[in-house]
């Protein structure tokens, strides 16, 4: 088993703990991503080779540097570089926050939140397929229930490998979930409809372009939305989260999200109930950085602000 360490220098400001914590918030006890003792870990799938990435901060928020230890069989330089790029994408290290921060200065409430969570970058999923499936699993259920279901799915169907006595899991492949019988998927606490959605999405990923869903990276925001809305089980809420988590688009807004309405109500409307149309109208002031405003507001809500 080879071990090697590479360095990543994120765009400052970058708060490693905040960013990695946001990334792992919706995971179960294990899942695909974990954060413990200041170390973020993810089992990477490099085209069939499984490599464990263990990431720790060696810098500061203003002068960030990450040390990424990679463990895997017979690692070659091309695989090490592929793993480094994948970790950088997962943790959103290349994002320039200054334009969003400048916009936030004109909004006292949002500015307070930015100051509290200064250096939080937007983490991403490893693939579009992963983002769509995770969103489907989280539709219209409590966060703790979604965590359980995600963990069950990953530990049942994900590739696995053991390092230093600990078993780690990669996100399930489309071919694995596409071949899973609906009756078997139902044992993971999935409803009949969600089981059908997951199976159908996996098969759609296999039957699409040679690049699968990753070809969405080349499309405009609206073209992405229209493309994924054609997939059974995907609504506009899920499509917006694909823009946010899978593609890193800066101006998405997940209308229809109860948590978004709640936090906008608390922070900006003194608790008065608001609907999606009001949220959309109000959020126009954050464009073209509505994604970042959404992520910061959700983080504030989870920390009890507002």
C-alpha positions in Angstrom: 0.0 0.0 0.0 1.5 3.3 -1.1 1.3 6.5 0.9 2.1 10.0 -0.4 1.3 13.5 0.6 0.5 16.5 -1.7 -0.3 20.1 -0.8 -3.2 22.3 -1.9 -3.2 26.1 -1.4 -6.9 27.2 -1.4 -7.9 30.7 -2.4 -8.0 32.8 0.7 -9.9 33.3 2.9 -10.5 29.5 3.4 -11.8 28.1 6.7 -11.0 24.3 6.6 -13.1 23.3 9.6 -16.2 25.3 8.4 -16.0 24.0 4.9 -15.4 20.4 5.8 -18.1 20.5 8.4 -20.6 21.8 5.9 -19.6 19.0 3.5 -20.2 16.3 6.1 -23.3 17.7 7.7 -25.7 15.5 5.8 -23.6 12.3 6.1 -24.5 9.5 8.4 -22.0 8.1 10.9 -19.7 7.0 8.1 -21.1 7.8 4.7 -18.5 8.8 2.0 -17.1 11.8 3.8 -16.1 12.2 7.4 -14.5 14.9 9.6 -12.9 13.9 13.0 -10.0 15.3 14.9 -9.4 18.0 12.3 -9.0 15.4 9.5 -11.4 15.2 6.6 -11.5 11.9 4.8 -13.0 10.6 1.6 -12.5 7.3 -0.3 -11.9 8.5 -3.9 -12.8 6.4 -6.9 -10.2 7.1 -9.5 -11.7 5.2 -12.4 -11.9 1.9 -10.5 -8.9 2.4 -8.2 -9.9 3.3 -4.6 -7.7 5.8 -2.9 -8.2 7.2 0.7 -7.6 10.9 1.0 -7.0 12.3 4.5 -6.9 16.1 4.6 -5.7 18.4 7.3 -5.1 22.1 7.5 -1.5 23.3 7.9 -2.2 27.0 7.3 -4.6 29.7 8.5 -7.8 31.2 7.2 -5.9 34.0 5.5 -2.9 31.9 4.4 -4.5 28.5 3.9 -2.6 25.3 3.0 -3.9 21.7 3.1 -1.9 18.6 3.4 -3.5 15.7 1.6 -2.3 12.2 2.5 -3.2 9.6 -0.2 -3.2 5.8 0.4 -3.7 3.3 -2.4 -2.1 0.5 -4.3 0.7 1.3 -6.6 0.0 5.0 -7.0 1.4 6.6 -10.1 1.9 10.4 -10.5 -1.1 10.8 -12.8 -3.3 9.2 -10.1 -1.9 11.4 -7.4 -2.6 14.5 -9.5 -6.1 13.2 -10.2 -6.7 12.7 -6.5 -5.4 16.1 -5.7 -7.7 17.8 -8.2 -10.7 15.8 -6.9 -10.0 16.8 -3.2 -9.7 20.5 -4.4 -13.1 20.2 -6.1 -14.8 18.5 -3.2 -13.7 21.3 -0.8 -14.2 24.1 -3.3 -10.7 25.4 -2.7 -10.6 27.5 -5.9 -13.5 29.7 -5.1 -13.0 33.5 -4.9 -15.2 34.8 -2.2 -14.4 38.5 -2.5 -17.2 39.5 -4.9 -19.8 37.8 -2.7 -18.4 39.4 0.4 -18.4 42.8 -1.3 -22.1 42.4 -2.2 -22.9 41.2 1.4 -21.5 44.5 2.8 -24.6 46.3 1.6 -26.9 44.0 3.6 -26.4 44.3 7.4 -28.0 41.0 8.3 -26.1 39.0 5.6 -22.9 40.9 6.4 -23.2 39.7 10.1 -23.5 36.1 8.9 -20.6 36.5 6.5 -18.4 37.8 9.3 -19.4 34.9 11.5 -18.6 32.3 8.9 -15.8 34.0 7.1 -13.8 31.7 4.9 -16.6 29.1 4.3 -16.3 27.7 0.8 -19.0 25.8 -1.0 -18.2 22.1 -1.0 -19.1 19.9 -4.0 -20.1 16.3 -4.6 -17.7 14.1 -6.5 -20.2 13.7 -9.4 -23.5 14.9 -10.8 -24.9 11.4 -10.3 -24.0 11.5 -6.6 -25.7 14.9 -6.2 -28.9 13.9 -7.9 -29.2 10.7 -5.8 -28.5 12.4 -2.6 -31.1 15.1 -3.3 -33.7 12.4 -4.1 -32.9 10.6 -0.9 -33.4 13.9 1.1 -36.7 14.9 -0.5 -39.5 15.7 2.0 -38.0 13.9 5.0 -36.2 15.0 8.2 -32.5 15.4 8.1 -31.7 12.6 10.6 -33.8 10.2 8.6 -32.1 11.2 5.4 -28.7 10.6 7.0 -29.7 7.0 8.0 -31.0 6.2 4.5 -27.9 7.7 2.8 -25.6 5.6 5.1 -27.6 2.4 4.4 -27.4 3.0 0.6 -23.7 3.7 0.7 -22.7 0.9 3.0 -24.9 -1.6 1.0 -24.0 -0.7 -2.5 -20.8 1.4 -2.4 -17.3 0.1 -3.1 -15.3 -0.4 0.0 -11.7 -0.8 1.1 -10.0 -1.2 4.5 -7.1 1.0 5.6 -5.4 0.6 9.0 -8.3 -1.6 10.2 -11.1 0.9 9.2 -13.5 0.3 6.3 -14.2 3.2 4.0 -16.9 3.5 1.4 -17.1 5.2 -2.0 -20.4 6.4 -3.4 -22.3 3.6 -5.3 -21.7 3.4 -9.1 -24.7 3.9 -11.5 -24.3 0.3 -12.8 -24.6 -1.0 -9.2 -27.8 1.0 -8.3 -29.2 0.5 -11.8 -29.1 -3.3 -11.3 -30.4 -3.3 -7.7 -33.9 -4.9 -7.5 -36.6 -2.5 -6.2 -37.5 -4.9 -3.5 -33.9 -4.8 -2.2 -33.8 -1.0 -2.4 -37.0 -0.9 -0.3 -35.2 -2.6 2.6 -33.1 0.5 2.9 -36.2 2.5 4.2 -36.8 3.9 0.7 -40.4 4.4 -0.4 -41.5 2.5 -3.5 -41.4 5.7 -5.5 -38.0 6.8 -4.3 -36.6 3.3 -5.0 -37.9 3.6 -8.5 -36.4 7.1 -8.9 -32.9 5.9 -7.7 -33.0 2.9 -10.0 -34.2 5.0 -12.9 -31.6 7.8 -12.3 -28.8 5.2 -12.3 -30.0 3.7 -15.6 -30.4 7.2 -17.1 -26.8 8.0 -16.1 -25.7 4.8 -17.9 -27.7 5.5 -21.1 -26.8 9.2 -21.5 -23.8 10.7 -23.3 -20.4 8.9 -23.1 -19.6 11.3 -20.2 -22.9 10.5 -18.5 -24.3 13.3 -16.4 -20.8 15.0 -16.2 -21.6 16.5 -19.6 -23.9 18.9 -17.8 -20.8 20.9 -16.8 -20.7 22.3 -20.3 -24.3 23.6 -20.2 -25.8 26.9 -19.1 -27.7 27.0 -15.8 -31.1 27.0 -17.5 -30.1 24.2 -19.9 -28.9 22.1 -16.9 -32.3 22.6 -15.2 -34.2 21.6 -18.3 -32.1 18.6 -18.8 -32.4 17.2 -15.3 -36.1 18.0 -15.1 -36.6 15.4 -17.9 -35.4 12.8 -15.4 -38.2 11.1 -13.5 -38.2 12.2 -9.8 -36.3 15.4 -10.4 -38.1 18.6 -9.7 -36.9 22.2 -9.7 -35.7 22.0 -6.1 -33.5 19.0 -6.9 -32.3 20.7 -10.2 -31.2 23.8 -8.2 -29.2 21.6 -5.8 -27.5 20.0 -8.8 -26.4 23.4 -9.9 -25.2 24.2 -6.3 -23.6 20.9 -5.1 -22.6 19.2 -8.4 -21.7 22.0 -10.7 -20.6 24.8 -8.4 -22.8 27.4 -10.1 -22.8 30.7 -8.1 -26.3 32.0 -8.7 -28.7 29.1 -8.0 -31.7 29.3 -5.6 -33.5 26.2 -4.3 -37.0 27.5 -4.2 -39.4 25.1 -2.6 -37.0 24.5 0.3 -38.9 24.9 3.6 -35.6 25.5 5.4 -34.8 28.4 3.0 -38.2 30.0 3.6 -37.7 29.6 7.3 -34.3 31.2 7.5 -35.2 34.1 5.2 -38.3 34.7 7.4 -36.3 34.7 10.6 -33.3 36.8 9.4 -35.1 39.3 7.1 -38.8 39.3 7.9 -38.8 39.2 11.8 -40.4 35.7 11.6 -43.3 36.6 9.3 -44.2 33.7 7.1 -43.0 34.1 3.5 -43.7 32.1 0.3 -41.5 31.1 -2.5 -42.4 34.0 -4.7 -41.4 36.4 -1.9 -38.2 34.6 -1.3 -37.4 34.7 -5.0 -38.1 38.4 -5.2 -36.1 39.2 -2.1 -33.2 37.0 -3.1 -32.8 39.0 -6.4 -30.6 41.4 -4.4 -28.0 38.7 -4.0 -27.6 37.9 -7.6 -25.3 36.8 -9.1 -24.2 35.1 -5.8 -27.5 33.6 -4.6 -25.8 30.2 -4.1 -23.4 31.6 -1.6 -26.1 33.6 0.2 -28.1 30.4 0.5 -25.2 28.3 1.8 -24.3 31.0 4.4 -27.9 31.4 5.5 -28.3 27.6 6.0 -25.0 27.5 8.0 -26.3 30.3 10.2 -29.6 28.5 10.8 -27.8 25.3 11.8 -25.7 27.4 14.3 -28.7 29.0 15.8 -28.3 32.5 14.3 -31.4 34.4 13.3 
